[in-house]
Amino acid sequence: MDRKASNAKTELKQILDILDIKEEDACVEALADFCQRHSDKLPLPGENNQFDDLMWKVSEYVKLDKNDTAVVKRVTERLIAGLAQSGSDVALKFRELIGAGKEMALAAWQEALYSLSWQQLQPVAITRSAGKQVVSLGTIERQLGDAHVELNLGWLVDDDSLRILMQATDEKSSGLQDLELRVKELNRGVVFIERTDSDGSLVASSVEVGPGSYRIEIGWKDLVAVTPYFVITAS
């Protein structure tokens, strides 16, 4: 992958993260920071769909008349479609880990993890548990403010469900309660929400998902961490 393509994917992830911010002040602050860091190459309207999408996000906090609203709706629908298509280019397809393309899929997944500040602690593995095939993406970790997060994600092939384990600790390695984990599908939105318990643990042994493009989102205070998208296809 050349440097230009890599930078474009990194910027796409940054934009997707900004679009997911629900708090007005946090969204505006993130946008201001993004613009400041990219001030030398900000595009004019219509030149870059990603930047235009950010501008429409800000418009949510401005009262619009009926004509403006209609324009926003049409343009936003096109932009979201474009982002969805771009996002799918960097998604990991679980079934590729079972077939001959495993090494290439793993390399792409590792690169996507690194671009989002995740580190791999335990490797990807294919196992059987209670007679069922499990594709495990291993354990990944990252820092989220003052929280250290470890996440283990697996796909139960026979059940089309996810197995999710998460541990959150503070700087003293004590468990952190109330970190929120969400499973979001690209088109359907959030399909699962859970929070860490008093020990900082979260165990979701079987989250029904079905075919689609998914990612994990973890929220702590006003911060959000996301994984790359992964694709579950019909058998």
Phi, psi and omega per residue, in radians:
M1 nan 2.244 -3.141
D2 -1.337 2.900 -3.047
R3 -1.090 -0.683 -3.108
K4 -1.086 -0.784 3.132
A5 -1.144 -0.685 3.127
S6 -1.109 -0.755 3.119
N7 -1.103 -0.671 -3.140
A8 -1.107 -0.701 3.132
K9 -1.193 -0.655 3.107
T10 -1.112 -0.756 3.118
E11 -1.122 -0.649 3.108
L12 -1.056 -0.766 3.130
K13 -1.103 -0.703 3.111
Q14 -1.081 -0.723 -3.137
I15 -1.176 -0.740 3.119
L16 -1.065 -0.679 3.108
D17 -1.120 -0.736 3.133
I18 -1.131 -0.691 -3.127
L19 -1.148 -0.394 -3.105
D20 -1.521 -0.136 -3.130
I21 -1.269 2.173 -3.071
K22 -1.572 -0.541 -3.099
E23 -1.357 2.266 -3.066
E24 -1.005 -0.893 -3.079
D25 -1.067 -0.744 -3.127
A26 -1.148 -0.685 3.132
C27 -1.125 -0.819 -3.127
V28 -1.104 -0.724 3.129
E29 -1.103 -0.738 3.126
A30 -1.127 -0.689 3.122
L31 -1.127 -0.776 -3.141
A32 -1.066 -0.711 3.128
D33 -1.142 -0.740 3.125
F34 -1.057 -0.801 -3.115
C35 -1.132 -0.672 -3.138
Q36 -1.141 -0.734 -3.109
R37 -1.269 -0.347 -3.117
H38 -2.059 0.442 -3.029
S39 -1.075 -0.434 -3.087
D40 -1.442 -0.094 -3.105
K41 -2.480 0.471 3.098
L42 -1.170 2.279 -3.097
P43 -1.432 2.805 2.995
L44 -1.355 2.756 3.118
P45 -0.910 2.290 3.122
G46 1.626 -0.221 -3.114
E47 -1.481 -0.476 -3.074
N48 -2.499 1.988 -3.084
N49 -1.082 -0.628 -3.116
Q50 -1.096 -0.806 -3.133
F51 -1.181 -0.691 3.104
D52 -1.050 -0.641 3.131
D53 -1.094 -0.668 3.075
L54 -1.091 -0.720 -3.141
M55 -1.097 -0.667 3.116
W56 -1.197 -0.574 3.097
K57 -1.077 -0.759 3.110
V58 -1.102 -0.578 -3.109
S59 -1.129 -0.249 3.086
E60 -1.095 -0.398 -3.099
Y61 -1.689 0.148 3.131
V62 -2.082 2.337 -3.132
K63 -1.230 2.214 -3.105
L64 -1.984 2.620 3.042
D65 -1.462 3.124 -3.049
K66 -1.090 -0.715 -3.134
N67 -1.133 -0.753 3.114
D68 -1.078 -0.728 -3.114
T69 -1.083 -0.718 3.141
A70 -1.117 -0.716 3.120
V71 -1.141 -0.799 3.128
V72 -1.009 -0.762 -3.107
K73 -1.078 -0.808 -3.104
R74 -1.134 -0.802 -3.094
V75 -1.197 -0.730 -3.125
T76 -1.077 -0.702 3.125
E77 -1.043 -0.714 3.117
R78 -1.178 -0.702 -3.119
L79 -1.153 -0.750 3.126
I80 -1.080 -0.706 3.106
A81 -1.072 -0.709 3.128
G82 -1.163 -0.725 3.113
L83 -1.127 -0.692 3.137
A84 -1.084 -0.736 -3.137
Q85 -1.160 -0.737 3.132
S86 -1.134 -0.720 -3.127
G87 -1.087 -0.614 -3.095
S88 -1.194 -0.344 -3.125
D89 -1.172 -0.475 -3.078
V90 -1.883 0.189 -3.098
A91 -1.402 2.590 3.046
L92 -1.586 2.254 3.059
K93 -1.661 2.033 -3.054
F94 -0.936 -0.727 -3.058
R95 -1.147 -0.369 3.090
E96 -1.156 -0.385 3.131
L97 -1.319 -0.243 3.123
I98 -1.633 -0.472 -3.042
G99 -1.663 -2.856 -3.056
A100 -1.250 -0.349 -3.106
G101 -1.537 0.370 -3.033
K102 -1.026 -0.831 -3.046
E103 -1.113 -0.736 3.125
M104 -1.139 -0.722 3.130
A105 -1.113 -0.718 3.136
L106 -1.127 -0.709 -3.136
A107 -1.097 -0.743 3.126
A108 -1.146 -0.685 3.131
W109 -1.135 -0.759 3.134
Q110 -1.084 -0.716 3.131
E111 -1.145 -0.726 3.128
A112 -1.136 -0.712 3.091
L113 -1.044 -0.828 -3.100
Y114 -1.072 -0.675 -3.127
S115 -1.150 -0.356 3.140
L116 -1.855 0.316 3.042
S117 1.257 0.357 3.050
W118 -1.639 2.591 3.038
Q119 -2.125 2.515 -3.127
Q120 -1.539 2.119 3.104
L121 -1.627 -0.809 3.128
Q122 -2.149 2.496 -3.023
P123 -1.303 2.865 3.034
V124 -1.136 2.483 -3.119
A125 -2.597 2.668 3.045
I126 -2.031 2.066 -3.052
T127 -2.303 3.123 3.015
R128 -2.192 2.296 3.129
S129 -2.264 2.137 -3.089
A130 0.945 0.668 3.089
G131 1.399 0.089 -3.104
K132 -1.997 2.491 3.139
Q133 -1.338 2.327 -3.137
V134 -2.220 2.200 3.004
V135 -1.735 1.926 -3.093
S136 -1.760 2.300 3.048
L137 -1.512 0.240 3.095
G138 1.279 -2.820 3.132
T139 -1.966 2.277 3.094
I140 -2.085 2.735 -3.115
E141 -2.460 2.735 3.001
R142 -2.874 2.869 3.074
Q143 -1.661 2.401 3.104
L144 -2.290 1.570 -3.033
G145 1.139 -2.194 3.112
D146 -1.589 0.164 -3.138
A147 -1.863 2.376 3.014
H148 -1.803 2.182 -3.032
V149 -2.035 2.273 2.990
E150 -2.068 2.281 -3.046
L151 -2.266 2.265 3.063
N152 -2.070 2.172 -3.044
L153 -2.192 2.272 3.113
G154 -2.406 2.658 3.112
W155 -1.967 2.094 3.058
L156 -1.470 1.770 -2.970
V157 -1.001 -0.794 -3.037
D158 -1.229 -0.449 -3.073
D159 -1.815 -0.107 -3.038
D160 0.898 0.888 3.125
S161 -2.387 2.829 3.134
L162 -1.828 2.536 2.984
R163 -1.967 2.108 -3.048
I164 -2.175 2.208 3.052
L165 -2.162 2.314 3.116
M166 -2.420 2.479 3.061
Q167 -2.280 2.249 -3.139
A168 -2.137 2.276 -3.129
T169 -2.325 2.756 3.088
D170 -1.620 -2.958 -3.076
E171 -1.142 -0.338 3.118
K172 -1.740 0.220 3.141
S173 1.158 0.360 3.040
S174 -1.548 2.567 -3.115
G175 -1.091 2.454 3.114
L176 -1.894 2.154 -3.135
Q177 -1.546 2.656 2.978
D178 1.310 0.356 2.867
L179 -1.249 2.312 -3.071
E180 -1.721 2.286 3.067
L181 -1.968 2.309 3.090
R182 -2.193 2.501 2.958
V183 -1.838 2.067 -3.096
K184 -2.024 2.288 3.044
E185 -1.686 2.448 -2.981
L186 -0.940 -0.712 -3.087
N187 -1.750 -0.550 -3.057
R188 -1.631 -0.207 -3.118
G189 1.457 -2.695 -3.055
V190 -1.240 2.228 -3.137
V191 -2.006 -0.140 -3.135
F192 -2.763 2.389 3.088
I193 -2.387 2.368 3.062
E194 -2.690 2.747 3.127
R195 -2.130 2.692 3.096
T196 -1.191 2.613 -3.134
D197 -1.504 -2.949 -3.070
S198 -1.123 -0.350 3.094
D199 -1.605 0.022 -3.106
G200 1.411 0.257 -3.087
S201 -1.832 2.652 3.019
L202 -2.477 2.201 3.122
V203 -2.218 2.050 3.048
A204 -2.178 1.700 -2.973
S205 -1.324 -0.386 -3.117
S206 -2.725 1.672 3.098
V207 -1.777 1.932 -3.119
E208 -1.171 2.272 -3.085
V209 -2.238 -1.004 -3.067
G210 1.437 3.097 -3.102
P211 -1.041 2.478 3.116
G212 2.735 3.098 3.089
S213 -1.872 2.120 -3.007
Y214 -2.162 2.779 2.911
R215 -2.596 2.788 3.094
I216 -1.737 2.354 3.072
E217 -2.101 2.343 -3.139
I218 -2.162 2.161 -3.116
G219 -1.962 2.353 3.094
W220 -2.527 2.065 -3.053
K221 0.995 -2.135 3.136
D222 -1.820 0.345 -3.101
L223 -1.923 2.630 3.116
V224 -2.392 2.303 3.022
A225 -2.014 2.498 3.136
V226 -2.281 2.672 3.001
T227 -1.633 2.905 2.956
P228 -1.107 2.830 3.062
Y229 -1.256 2.544 3.005
F230 -2.279 2.531 -2.994
V231 -1.937 2.263 3.014
I232 -1.920 2.113 -3.112
T233 -1.874 2.779 3.115
A234 -1.171 2.519 -3.129
S235 -1.307 nan nan
